[in-house]
Amino acid sequence: GHGFRRVTLTKPTFCHYCTDFIWGLAGYQCEVCNFMSHEKCLKNVKIPCSCIAPSLVRVPVAHCFGSPGHYKKKFCTVCRKSLDSPAFRCEVCELHVHTDCILFACSDCRQCHQDGHQDHDTYHHHWREGNLSSSARCEVCKKTCGSSEVLSGMRCEWCGILAHAACYIVVTPECTFGRLRNMILPPSCVQLFSRNFSKLHCFRISENLQTETDEDDDVDGSTQGSAKDIQISTDSSKQTLKIFDGNDAVKRNQFRLISVPRIAKNEEVVEAALRAYYINDDQQEYELQTFTQQALLSDDVINRNNAAEDSNLGSVFRESVPEAWIIRAKPKDKEVIRIYPAWLKVGMAYVSLRVNKDSTTQTVIKEVLPLLGRQTECLQNFKLVEVLMGSKQVQRMILDNQELILNRLKDIRKTSIRQMNQTRFYIVENSKSIVRVNLFVSGLPPQLSPEEYTNILKDELAIKTNVVSVSHVYQAQGAVVLEISCFSEAERIYMLVKDTTVNDKPLNAVVIPEVMASKMPQNCCPLLVFVNPKSGGLKGRDLLYSFRKLLNPHQVFELTNGGPLPGLHMFAKVPSFRVLVCGGDGTVGWVLGALEEIRHKLVCAEPSVAILPLGTGNDLGRVLRWGAGYSGEDPYSILVSVDEADDVLMDRWTILLDADEPAEGAMNGVAEPEPPKIVQMNNYCGLGIDAELSLDFHHAREEEPGKFNSRFHNKGVYVKVGLQKISHTRNLHKDIKLQVDQHEVELPSIEGLIFINIPSWGSGADLWGSETDNRFEKPRIDDGLLEVVGVTGVVHMGQVQGGFRSGIRIAQGSYFRVTLLKPIPVQVDGEPWIQAPGQIIISAAGPKV
């Protein structure tokens, strides 16, 4: 599909086929997609031109574009040029594209779920060209296949296999998902009916970073295109023209610029206009129309067959020639169209059919069925569907049986020549389509009945109970799952929830796909990934992107968008799965707490949990040997480590906080006396000075959250608040009473009392110490015992942090009762508050995790 021409090289240039430097002053460049090649490489080029890429798509799947950004050393998939200006990237696959090229990217994203269109169980490699590292090695010939100079090399976006453009065609087409196959949620096991839902909504990708550039890419596209192309038209012998490709482009003021000689003929202008829109058709099938206010209705077109003969020979430009033109397709009496079967196991990709002015949808179906071996079946069982394969959305429209095909083609071309290049016709079997959209709605009042939740949703969202039903209720969390059998109602509810509050608490809605556990391979144990994007100096966002690329994006959840419950609900029927939590100790406790609450609803009641430490302290990550903190390791190697990790058991503890009465005049955050509060503990629970420092840090972070984006800064703030308390004295032992396993324990003179479950406290310090003591057993994380330690103040805590001292050993046991005589700061796994006078009871929390 390339249109190569010999060009003179004015700067260092590399071949896009072999990636070698092109010596000399001449090379060969495709006039449409800018593919550059040696003369010797021309006959070997296998990479298709951008103009025919839409025709090679096997199953059309739209891309999921986030907000535009700067991507160094990346190349545009459409025009093959480097991404010097802000550009878009797909959040699901490795597609990178300029803002003005986004409309020409075809819908060839990864198929991550079944949606009722061309579903299949056998997956082929999903190849994406270029943007590989310079050290990438070809799987076939073992030579380097990546380049930082040009778009080259091929990579399967499921299994990660790498190959040269010349080698990938000999690779077996079936994809086995590679080294991570047991961790990937198979696309054939995921079902999601999304229709007009944005891909960002389908994959639960946060929209808070979306900018105006993304929302109005049509205008941006024409602006950037202008700036890009004006540079080539500074020559006074050339003229820059605006070219519209149809009525839609005129309405949106979305044009492309071309630069042509002032003495160019009509054919040359038409050819340049087609190239600007990545169309490599015969220029004689197209013509130019002057752009005026009446352009959409006028038939005054140059280069008509009945025009004067010299109009074809002379220049298209005169003194009064307008600067804007619309490119149109000439009308045809006959045409050959391609009809694609919607079922994939046919043995052919498409059939070609000649249509004339009398051909209707029904006659096309009648002629196509025998060609597909379905001649014995009734015509009424089939329909013809027009599919527009846009880069952002795949749109489907069923054609009426009596619609004239040529008229339909004429209408599409009149709207947009580019859209015609991205349009297909599919023959589809009529079947009763089952619409089932699952929306997870959270933020509702807890502990209500299904009927009460339904009434709230009726009042706030005006749900239609004939198409909406509550399929699951999570009373403790105040969340429900709505099963909706109407697309428009699902879209209406989803958009309305964003602006709805109940009891001054905003609601949140998440689109949840259905996992078909019965189709899960026997040895498959998918990984459920939770990422807190606010943790770890904002490294969480980069990890979200990487894990979505390496796994099925449906199994990666952003915790700031609905919390961990939607992910656990989605995996409720999966017979065996594992969990990876990316965040600090507080994030890990959040996920483990949610898991504990709905464990009885999971088929896999005790999944293994791995940790990628992103927080400040990361004590639990240290104990489980996941490291002191994430520092930019390769996400792929992290997943391999998770796959190879051994299971270990760890105690978890339940803390019951029962206040006797509210404390008068206490600080903000005082716990109300009723009802009793229950929290889960994994690492440690602190009372006194330890919790007071955590509370001061917490308040500082709430006042200026933007400053707390690095571990170094966070620890600096801890030191600052600690120095402010260095002369502080508090007789904590006089304000509390401790009972261990039903026995009263006399407390020494201390300022802080800490219950520890793991041998790591305050970013890796050993608070219990390593000395042997006949009074106590050697601590383990699975011994069913907690250790109780005291600290005398900030100086003592600093000495423990430096490894010079350990804490004061007080007790070891499995059941604790603490009586508070006055309001005291309390923190559990880094979450602090002021606890009113009353009782605190600590006991084991069910099964170990």
C-alpha positions in Angstrom: 0.0 0.0 0.0 3.0 2.3 0.1 3.6 5.0 -2.5 7.4 5.3 -2.5 9.3 8.1 -4.3 12.9 9.0 -4.4 13.8 11.9 -2.1 16.9 13.9 -1.4 18.1 13.6 2.2 19.0 16.8 4.0 19.6 15.4 7.5 20.8 12.0 9.0 18.1 9.5 8.3 17.5 5.8 9.2 15.8 3.0 7.3 12.4 2.0 8.9 12.9 -1.6 7.7 16.4 -2.5 8.7 17.0 0.5 11.2 20.5 1.1 9.6 21.7 4.6 8.6 20.9 5.6 5.0 24.3 6.6 3.5 24.3 9.1 0.6 21.9 11.8 -0.3 19.0 9.6 -1.7 16.4 7.5 0.0 12.9 6.3 -0.7 9.9 7.7 1.2 6.2 6.7 1.2 4.3 9.8 0.2 1.4 8.8 2.5 2.9 7.5 5.8 6.5 8.7 5.6 8.0 5.2 5.7 11.7 5.7 4.8 13.7 2.9 3.2 17.0 2.0 1.5 16.6 1.2 -2.2 17.8 -2.4 -1.4 15.2 -2.8 1.3 12.2 -1.7 -0.8 11.4 -5.2 -2.1 11.4 -6.6 1.5 9.1 -4.1 3.2 6.3 -6.0 5.0 4.8 -3.2 7.1 1.5 -1.9 5.6 1.0 1.8 4.9 -1.3 3.7 7.3 -3.7 4.2 4.4 -4.6 0.4 4.3 -4.2 -0.3 8.0 -8.0 -0.2 8.6 -8.6 -2.9 6.0 -6.2 -5.3 7.9 -8.0 -5.1 11.3 -9.3 -8.5 12.3 -11.7 -7.4 15.1 -12.3 -3.7 15.4 -11.7 -2.5 19.0 -11.6 1.2 19.9 -8.6 2.7 21.8 -8.7 4.2 25.2 -7.0 7.6 25.1 -6.2 9.5 28.3 -5.1 13.1 28.5 -2.4 14.3 26.1 1.2 14.3 27.4 4.8 14.5 26.4 6.4 11.2 25.5 10.1 11.4 24.7 11.7 9.0 22.2 8.3 7.7 21.1 6.9 7.7 17.5 3.5 8.3 16.0 2.0 5.1 14.7 0.2 7.0 11.9 2.7 9.4 10.4 5.8 7.6 11.9 7.3 11.0 13.1 8.7 11.6 16.6 6.3 12.9 19.2 7.9 16.3 19.9 4.6 18.0 20.8 1.9 16.8 23.2 0.4 13.5 22.0 -2.0 10.8 23.0 -1.3 7.3 24.1 -3.7 4.4 24.5 -4.1 3.3 28.1 -4.6 -0.4 27.0 -2.1 -0.9 24.2 1.2 0.7 23.1 -0.3 3.0 20.5 1.1 6.6 20.5 -0.2 9.2 18.1 -0.1 12.9 17.5 -3.1 15.0 18.3 -3.7 15.7 14.6 -3.2 12.1 13.6 -5.6 10.6 16.2 -8.5 10.6 13.7 -6.5 8.5 11.3 -5.6 5.8 13.8 -7.7 2.7 13.2 -9.5 0.8 15.9 -7.0 -2.0 16.4 -6.7 -2.0 20.2 -6.4 -5.2 22.3 -9.7 -7.1 22.7 -9.9 -7.5 26.5 -13.4 -8.8 26.8 -16.3 -10.3 24.9 -19.1 -7.8 24.0 -21.3 -9.9 21.8 -19.6 -8.9 18.5 -17.2 -11.5 17.0 -16.5 -13.2 20.3 -14.0 -16.1 20.1 -11.9 -18.2 22.5 -8.7 -18.5 20.4 -6.5 -15.5 20.7 -3.8 -14.6 18.1 -0.8 -12.4 18.7 -1.7 -8.7 18.8 1.2 -7.1 17.0 2.1 -3.4 17.5 5.0 -1.8 15.6 7.8 0.2 17.2 8.5 2.2 20.3 10.7 -0.7 21.6 13.9 -0.2 23.6 17.2 -0.2 21.7 18.1 -3.5 23.5 15.1 -5.4 22.3 15.9 -8.8 20.8 14.1 -10.7 18.1 12.5 -14.0 19.2 13.2 -15.5 15.8 16.7 -14.4 14.7 17.9 -13.3 18.2 19.3 -10.0 16.8 18.5 -6.5 18.0 15.1 -5.4 16.7 14.5 -2.2 18.6 15.5 1.4 17.7 15.4 4.8 19.4 15.7 6.5 16.0 12.7 5.2 14.0 9.5 3.3 14.4 10.6 -0.3 14.0 10.3 -3.8 15.4 7.1 -5.7 16.4 5.8 -6.6 19.8 2.8 -8.8 20.8 0.8 -6.8 23.3 -0.4 -10.0 25.1 2.6 -12.2 25.5 5.3 -9.5 24.9 7.2 -11.5 22.2 9.5 -9.3 20.1 10.4 -9.7 16.4 11.7 -7.9 13.4 9.1 -6.7 10.8 10.6 -9.4 8.5 10.5 -12.1 11.1 7.2 -11.8 12.9 5.3 -13.3 10.0 6.9 -16.7 10.7 5.8 -16.7 14.3 2.9 -19.1 15.1 -0.2 -17.0 15.1 -1.8 -18.4 18.3 -0.8 -16.4 21.4 -0.4 -18.3 24.7 -0.1 -15.0 26.8 3.6 -15.8 27.6 5.3 -16.0 31.0 2.4 -14.3 32.8 -0.3 -16.6 31.3 -1.5 -17.9 34.7 -1.8 -14.4 36.1 -3.7 -12.8 33.2 -7.5 -12.8 33.3 -8.3 -14.4 29.9 -10.3 -12.0 27.7 -12.6 -14.9 26.6 -13.8 -15.2 30.3 -14.8 -11.5 30.6 -18.1 -10.2 29.3 -19.0 -6.6 29.1 -21.8 -5.0 27.2 -20.7 -1.4 26.9 -22.1 0.1 23.7 -21.7 3.9 24.0 -19.8 3.8 27.3 -16.4 5.5 27.0 -13.4 3.2 27.1 -12.2 5.2 30.1 -15.4 4.2 31.9 -15.2 0.5 30.8 -11.7 0.2 32.3 -12.5 2.5 35.3 -9.7 4.9 34.4 -9.9 8.1 36.3 -11.0 11.2 34.3 -9.7 13.8 36.7 -6.7 14.5 34.4 -8.7 14.9 31.3 -8.1 18.3 29.8 -9.8 20.5 27.2 -7.3 19.3 24.6 -8.6 15.8 24.9 -12.3 16.9 24.8 -11.9 19.1 21.7 -9.3 17.2 19.7 -11.0 18.1 16.5 -10.0 21.8 16.8 -6.6 20.9 18.2 -6.0 18.6 15.4 -6.6 21.2 12.7 -4.5 23.7 14.7 -1.5 21.4 15.1 -1.8 20.2 11.6 -1.6 23.9 10.5 1.5 24.6 12.5 3.2 21.4 11.2 2.5 21.9 7.6 3.0 25.7 7.3 6.7 25.2 7.7 7.0 23.4 4.4 5.2 26.2 2.4 7.5 29.1 3.0 8.7 28.9 -0.7 7.0 31.7 -2.7 6.5 29.3 -5.6 4.2 27.2 -3.5 0.8 27.8 -2.0 -0.8 26.4 1.2 -4.4 25.2 0.9 -7.0 24.1 3.4 -8.6 20.8 2.4 -11.8 19.5 4.0 -12.8 15.9 3.4 -16.5 16.3 3.6 -19.5 18.0 5.2 -18.6 16.8 8.7 -15.2 18.4 8.5 -16.7 21.7 7.3 -19.1 21.8 10.2 -16.3 21.1 12.7 -13.8 23.4 10.9 -11.5 20.4 10.8 -9.1 20.7 7.9 -5.7 19.5 6.7 -3.2 21.7 5.1 -1.3 20.8 1.9 1.5 22.7 0.1 1.5 22.5 -3.7 3.2 24.5 -6.5 1.3 27.5 -7.7 1.3 26.0 -11.2 0.1 22.6 -10.1 -2.5 20.7 -12.2 -5.8 19.6 -10.8 -4.7 16.0 -10.6 -1.7 16.9 -8.5 -3.8 18.9 -6.1 -6.3 16.0 -5.7 -3.4 13.5 -5.2 -1.9 15.8 -2.5 -5.3 16.1 -0.8 -5.8 12.3 -0.7 -2.3 11.8 0.8 -3.1 14.3 3.5 -6.1 12.2 4.5 -4.1 8.9 4.3 -6.0 7.7 1.2 -4.1 5.9 -1.5 -6.9 5.5 -4.0 -6.8 6.5 -7.7 -7.0 10.3 -7.8 -9.2 10.1 -10.9 -12.1 8.8 -8.7 -12.0 12.1 -6.8 -12.6 15.8 -7.5 -12.3 19.1 -5.8 -15.1 21.5 -4.9 -14.6 25.1 -4.1 -15.4 25.9 -0.4 -18.1 28.6 -0.2 -21.0 29.2 2.1 -23.1 27.2 -0.3 -20.5 24.5 -0.6 -22.5 21.9 1.1 -25.4 22.2 -1.4 -23.6 23.4 -4.5 -22.5 21.1 -7.3 -20.0 23.6 -8.8 -17.0 21.2 -8.8 -13.8 21.5 -10.8 -12.4 18.7 -12.9 -15.8 17.4 -14.0 -16.1 15.1 -17.0 -18.0 17.7 -19.0 -15.7 20.6 -18.1 -13.7 22.3 -20.8 -10.8 20.2 -22.0 -8.2 22.8 -21.1 -9.3 22.9 -17.5 -7.6 19.5 -17.0 -4.4 20.7 -18.6 -4.1 24.1 -17.1 -3.3 25.3 -13.6 -6.0 24.9 -10.9 -5.1 28.3 -9.6 -6.1 31.7 -10.8 -6.0 35.1 -9.2 -9.4 34.7 -7.5 -9.1 31.0 -6.6 -10.2 30.4 -2.9 -7.8 28.9 -0.4 -10.1 26.2 0.9 -11.4 23.2 -1.0 -13.6 20.1 -0.3 -12.5 16.8 -1.7 -15.4 14.7 -3.1 -15.7 11.3 -4.6 -17.1 11.1 -8.1 -20.5 9.4 -8.3 -20.5 5.8 -9.5 -23.1 3.5 -11.1 -21.3 0.3 -10.0 -19.0 -0.5 -7.2 -17.3 -3.5 -5.6 -17.8 -3.7 -1.8 -16.4 -6.0 0.8 -18.7 -7.9 3.1 -17.2 -9.3 6.3 -18.8 -12.2 8.2 -19.4 -11.4 11.8 -18.5 -15.0 12.8 -14.8 -15.6 12.5 -14.6 -19.3 11.7 -15.4 -19.1 8.1 -12.1 -19.6 6.4 -12.1 -16.2 4.6 -11.8 -12.7 5.9 -14.4 -11.1 3.6 -16.2 -11.6 0.3 -16.2 -9.0 -2.5 -19.5 -8.2 -4.1 -20.4 -6.0 -7.1 -23.3 -3.7 -6.4 -25.3 -1.3 -8.7 -27.8 1.4 -8.3 -30.6 -1.2 -7.8 -28.8 -3.2 -5.1 -30.5 -3.1 -1.7 -29.5 -4.5 1.7 -31.7 -7.5 1.1 -30.2 -8.3 -2.3 -26.7 -8.0 -0.9 -27.6 -10.5 1.8 -29.1 -12.9 -0.7 -25.9 -12.8 -2.9 -23.5 -13.1 0.0 -24.9 -16.1 1.8 -24.1 -18.6 -0.9 -20.5 -17.3 -1.0 -20.2 -18.0 2.7 -21.7 -21.5 2.4 -25.0 -20.5 4.1 -27.3 -20.6 1.0 -29.8 -23.0 2.7 -30.6 -20.5 5.5 -33.5 -18.0 5.5 -32.7 -14.4 4.6 -34.7 -13.1 7.5 -32.2 -14.6 9.9 -29.5 -12.2 8.8 -28.9 -8.4 8.8 -26.3 -6.1 7.3 -24.5 -3.9 9.8 -22.4 -0.8 8.9 -19.4 -0.4 11.2 -17.4 2.8 11.6 -14.0 1.9 13.0 -13.1 5.1 14.7 -10.0 5.3 16.9 -12.0 6.3 19.9 -15.3 4.5 19.3 -16.5 1.7 17.1 -20.0 2.6 15.9 -22.5 0.1 14.6 -25.7 0.7 12.6 -28.1 -1.8 11.2 -29.1 -1.1 7.6 -32.8 -1.2 6.6 -33.6 -4.1 4.2 -34.7 -1.8 1.4 -31.9 0.7 1.7 -30.0 1.3 -1.6 -26.3 0.4 -1.0 -24.9 2.9 -3.5 -26.9 5.7 -1.9 -25.5 4.7 1.5 -21.9 4.8 0.2 -22.5 8.2 -1.4 -23.9 9.6 1.9 -20.8 8.3 3.8 -18.4 9.8 1.4 -20.3 13.1 1.4 -20.0 13.2 5.2 -16.3 12.2 5.2 -13.9 10.6 2.8 -11.8 9.5 5.8 -14.8 7.8 7.4 -15.4 5.9 4.3 -11.9 4.5 4.5 -12.7 3.3 8.1 -16.2 1.8 7.3 -17.0 -1.8 6.9 -20.1 -3.9 6.2 -20.7 -7.0 8.3 -23.3 -9.7 7.7 -24.7 -10.7 11.1 -27.0 -13.4 12.3 -30.2 -12.2 14.0 -30.2 -13.3 17.6 -32.0 -12.0 20.6 -29.4 -9.7 22.1 -29.2 -9.9 25.9 -28.3 -6.6 27.4 -26.9 -6.8 30.9 -24.9 -3.9 32.3 -23.6 -4.1 35.9 -23.1 -0.8 37.8 -21.4 -0.8 41.2 -22.9 2.1 43.2 -21.2 3.1 46.5 -21.6 5.9 48.9 -25.0 5.0 50.1 -26.0 4.9 53.8 -24.9 1.5 55.4 -27.0 -1.2 57.0 -30.2 -0.7 55.0 -32.4 -3.4 53.4 -32.5 -4.0 49.6 -35.9 -2.4 49.5 -34.7 0.7 51.3 -31.7 1.0 48.8 -34.2 0.6 45.9 -36.3 3.4 47.3 -33.3 5.7 47.7 -32.3 5.1 44.1 -35.8 5.7 43.0 -35.9 9.1 44.8 -32.4 10.2 43.8 -31.9 8.7 40.4 -35.5 8.0 39.2 -34.5 4.4 38.3 -36.9 2.4 36.2 -37.6 -0.8 38.1 -38.7 -2.6 35.0 -35.2 -2.5 33.6 -33.1 -2.0 36.7 -32.8 -4.4 39.6 -30.5 -4.6 42.7 -28.6 -7.9 42.2 -26.1 -7.6 45.1 -26.2 -5.6 48.4 -23.2 -4.8 50.6 -25.0 -3.4 53.6 -21.9 -2.8 55.8 -20.2 -0.8 53.1 -23.3 1.0 51.8 -23.0 -0.3 48.3 -25.2 -2.1 45.8 -24.8 -3.7 42.3 -27.4 -2.7 39.8 -28.2 -5.0 36.9 -29.6 -3.0 34.0 -31.1 -4.4 30.9 -31.3 -1.2 28.8 -28.2 0.6 27.5 -29.7 4.1 27.6 -30.9 3.7 31.2 -27.4 2.4 32.2 -25.8 5.4 30.6 -28.3 7.8 32.2 -27.8 6.4 35.7 -24.0 6.4 35.3 -23.8 10.0 34.4 -26.4 11.1 37.0 -24.6 9.3 39.9 -21.6 11.7 39.5 -23.7 14.7 40.5 -25.8 13.0 43.2 -25.2 13.1 47.0 -27.1 11.1 49.7 -26.8 12.5 53.3 -24.2 14.9 52.0 -22.0 12.0 50.8 -21.3 11.8 47.0 -22.3 8.6 45.2 -19.8 6.8 43.0 -20.6 4.4 40.1 -18.2 1.9 38.5 -18.9 -0.2 35.4 -18.2 -3.8 36.4 -17.6 -6.6 33.8 -18.9 -10.1 34.4 -16.2 -12.8 34.9 -17.4 -16.2 33.4 -15.8 -18.5 35.9 -17.0 -21.6 34.1 -14.7 -20.7 31.1 -11.6 -20.2 33.2 -8.7 -22.5 32.3 -7.9 -25.1 34.9 -4.5 -23.8 36.0 -5.4 -20.1 35.7 -5.0 -18.1 38.9 -5.5 -14.4 37.8 -4.0 -11.6 39.8 -6.3 -8.9 41.1 -4.3 -5.7 41.2 -5.2 -2.7 43.5 -3.1 0.5 43.0 -3.3 3.6 45.2 -2.1 6.3 42.7 -1.6 8.8 45.5 1.1 6.6 47.2 4.8 6.6 46.7 5.5 10.0 45.3 2.7 9.5 42.7 4.5 6.5 41.3 1.2 4.7 41.5 0.0 6.3 38.2 2.9 4.9 36.3 2.3 1.5 37.8 -1.4 1.6 36.8 -0.4 2.2 33.2 2.3 -0.5 33.2 0.0 -3.2 34.8 -2.8 -2.4 32.4 -0.4 -3.1 29.5 1.1 -6.3 31.0 -2.2 -7.8 32.2 -5.8 -7.6 31.2 -6.8 -4.0 32.2 -10.1 -5.3 33.7 -8.1 -6.9 36.5 -6.4 -3.6 37.5 -8.3 -1.3 39.9 -7.5 2.2 40.9 -8.4 2.5 44.6 -9.3 6.2 44.5 -12.2 5.2 42.1 -14.6 3.2 44.4 -12.1 1.5 46.7 -11.3 -2.3 46.7 -14.9 -3.6 46.9 -15.7 -3.4 43.1 -12.6 -5.6 42.3 -13.4 -8.1 45.0 -17.1 -8.3 43.8 -15.9 -8.8 40.2 -13.7 -11.7 41.3 -16.3 -13.2 43.7 -17.0 -16.3 41.5 -13.4 -16.9 40.4 -12.3 -20.2 41.9 -8.7 -19.2 42.5 -7.0 -15.8 42.4 -4.3 -13.8 44.1 -4.2 -10.1 45.1 -1.4 -7.5 44.6 -1.8 -4.3 46.6 0.4 -1.3 45.5 0.4 1.3 48.3 1.5 2.0 51.8 0.6 0.0 54.9 -2.6 2.0 55.3 -3.6 0.9 51.7 -2.8 -2.7 52.5 -4.9 -2.6 55.7 -7.8 -1.0 53.7 -7.8 -3.9 51.2 -7.4 -6.6 53.8 -10.2 -5.1 55.8 -12.5 -5.1 52.8 -11.5 -8.7 52.0 -12.3 -9.7 55.6 -15.7 -8.1 55.4 -16.9 -9.9 52.3 -14.8 -13.1 52.6 -18.0 -15.2 53.0 -19.2 -14.1 49.6 -16.0 -15.2 47.7 -15.6 -18.6 46.2 -11.9 -18.2 46.8 -12.3 -17.2 50.5 -8.5 -16.9 51.3 -6.6 -15.5 48.4 -2.9 -14.8 48.8 -2.0 -11.1 49.1 1.3 -9.7 47.7 2.5 -6.1 48.5 4.3 -3.5 46.4 5.3 -1.0 49.0 4.6 2.6 47.9 4.1 4.3 51.2 6.4 6.1 53.7 7.0 3.4 56.3 6.2 0.2 54.4 6.8 -1.9 57.6 4.6 -4.8 56.3 6.4 -4.8 53.0 9.7 -5.1 54.8 8.6 -8.0 57.0 7.3 -9.9 54.0 10.5 -9.2 52.1 8.9 -7.1 49.3 11.4 -4.3 50.1 11.6 -1.0 51.9 9.8 0.8 49.1 9.3 0.8 45.3 12.1 2.6 43.5 11.3 2.2 39.8 11.8 -1.5 39.3 10.6 -3.1 36.1 6.8 -3.9 36.5 7.2 -7.1 34.5 9.9 -8.4 37.0 7.6 -7.5 39.9 4.8 -9.6 38.4 7.2 -12.5 37.9 8.3 -12.2 41.6 4.6 -12.3 42.7 4.1 -15.4 40.6 7.1 -17.1 42.2 6.5 -16.0 45.8 5.7 -18.4 48.6 2.6 -18.2 50.8 3.1 -17.2 54.5 0.5 -16.8 57.2 0.1 -13.7 59.2 -2.1 -12.9 62.2 -4.7 -10.1 61.9 -6.4 -8.5 64.9 -9.7 -6.8 65.6 -9.8 -3.7 67.8 -13.1 -2.8 69.5 -13.3 0.9 70.5 -16.1 1.5 73.0 -16.2 5.1 74.3 -18.0 5.7 77.6 -18.9 9.3 76.9 -17.8 12.1 74.4 -14.9 14.1 75.5 -15.7 17.8 76.0 -13.4 20.3 74.4 -11.3 17.7 72.7 -9.7 18.1 69.3 -11.4 17.4 66.0 -11.6 13.8 65.3 -12.9 12.6 68.7 -14.7 9.3 68.4 -18.4 9.5 69.2 -19.5 7.3 72.1 -22.0 5.3 70.0 -22.0 3.0 68.3 -18.8 1.0 69.2 -16.2 1.3 66.5 -14.4 -1.8 65.1 -11.1 -1.5 63.1 -8.7 -4.2 61.8 -5.0 -4.2 62.7 -2.2 -5.8 60.7 1.0 -4.0 61.9 0.7 -2.2 65.1 -1.5 -0.1 67.3 -0.1 2.9 69.3 -1.4 5.0 72.2 0.2 8.2 73.4 3.2 10.0 71.9 3.5 7.6 68.9 -0.1 8.3 67.8 0.3 12.0 68.6 3.1 12.4 66.1 1.1 10.5 63.5 -1.8 12.8 64.1 0.3 15.9 63.7 1.7 14.5 60.5 -1.8 13.6 59.3 -3.0 17.2 59.9 0.0 18.7 58.1 -0.7 16.5 55.1 -4.4 17.4 55.0 -3.5 21.1 55.0 -1.0 20.9 52.1 -1.4 17.5 50.3 0.5 18.6 47.3 3.8 18.8 49.2 3.6 15.2 50.4 4.8 13.5 47.2 8.0 11.9 48.3 9.2 9.6 51.1 12.1 11.9 51.9 9.8 14.9 52.5 7.3 12.8 54.5 10.0 11.6 56.9 11.3 15.1 57.2 7.9 16.2 58.4 7.9 13.4 61.0 11.2 14.6 62.3 9.9 18.2 62.5 6.8 17.3 64.5 8.9 15.0 66.7 11.3 17.8 67.6 8.4 20.0 68.5 7.3 17.3 71.1 10.8 16.6 72.5 10.3 18.4 75.7 6.8 17.2 76.1 6.0 15.1 79.2 2.9 13.0 79.6 2.2 10.4 82.3 0.5 7.9 80.0 0.7 5.1 82.6 -1.5 7.1 84.9 -4.1 7.7 82.2 -4.7 4.1 81.1 -5.0 0.6 82.6 -3.9 -2.6 80.8 -5.3 -6.1 81.1 -3.5 -9.0 79.2 -5.3 -12.4 79.0 -7.6 -11.4 81.9 -4.6 -10.4 84.1 -3.9 -6.8 85.2 -0.4 -5.5 84.1 1.3 -2.7 86.0 2.7 -0.2 83.5 6.1 1.5 84.0 6.6 5.3 83.5 6.0 5.7 79.8 4.7 8.2 77.2 3.7 5.7 74.6 2.2 2.2 74.6 2.5 0.1 71.3 1.0 -3.3 70.4 3.1 -4.8 67.6 2.2 -7.7 65.3 5.2 -7.6 63.0 8.9 -7.1 63.8 9.1 -3.8 62.0 7.9 -0.4 63.3 8.4 3.2 62.2 10.1 2.4 58.8 12.0 -0.7 59.7 12.9 -0.3 63.4 12.9 -3.4 65.7 10.9 -2.1 68.7 10.9 -5.4 70.5 14.6 -6.0 70.2 16.7 -9.1 69.5 17.7 -10.0 73.1 16.5 -13.3 74.5 14.1 -13.1 77.4 12.8 -16.1 79.3 9.6 -14.3 80.2 8.4 -14.2 76.5 8.4 -16.4 73.4 10.3 -15.3 70.3 7.9 -13.2 68.3 6.5 -14.5 64.9 3.9 -13.0 62.6 1.8 -16.2 62.8 2.0 -17.2 66.5 -1.3 -15.8 67.5 0.3 -13.4 70.0 0.8 -9.6 70.2 3.8 -8.0 71.8 3.3 -4.9 74.1 6.1 -2.3 74.2 6.5 1.0 75.9 8.5 4.1 75.0 9.5 6.9 77.3 9.3 9.8 74.8 10.5 11.2 71.5 14.1 10.8 72.4 13.6 7.1 73.1 11.7 6.7 69.8 14.6 8.3 68.0 17.1 5.9 69.6 14.9 3.0 68.6 14.9 4.3 65.0 18.6 4.6 65.0 19.1 1.1 66.3 20.7 2.1 69.6 17.9 1.0 71.9 14.8 -1.1 71.9 11.5 -0.5 73.6 10.5 -1.5 77.1 9.0 -5.0 76.9 5.8 -5.1 78.9 3.7 -8.1 77.9 2.8 -10.7 75.3 -0.6 -12.2 74.8 -3.7 -12.9 72.6 -6.4 -10.8 74.3 -6.0 -7.2 75.6 -8.3 -4.8 77.3 -7.1 -1.1 77.7 -9.1 1.3 79.8 -8.7 5.0 78.9 -9.3 7.4 81.7 -9.1 10.5 79.5 -9.0 11.4 75.8 -5.8 9.9 74.3 -4.3 9.9 70.7 -4.6 6.4 69.1 -3.2 5.2 65.8 -3.8 1.9 64.0 -1.5 1.1 61.1 -0.7 4.8 60.6 -4.3 6.0 60.8 -4.6 8.4 63.9 -7.4 9.9 65.8 -8.3 11.1 69.4 -10.1 8.3 71.3 -12.6 9.3 74.0 -12.4 7.7 77.5 -13.7 4.1 77.5 -12.6 0.6 76.6 -10.3 -0.7 73.8 -10.4 -4.5 73.3 -7.9 -6.2 71.0 -8.4 -9.9 69.9 -7.6 -12.2 67.1 -9.6 -11.6 63.8 -10.7 -14.9 62.4 -8.5 -16.8 60.0 -4.9 -15.8 59.2 -4.2 -14.2 55.8 
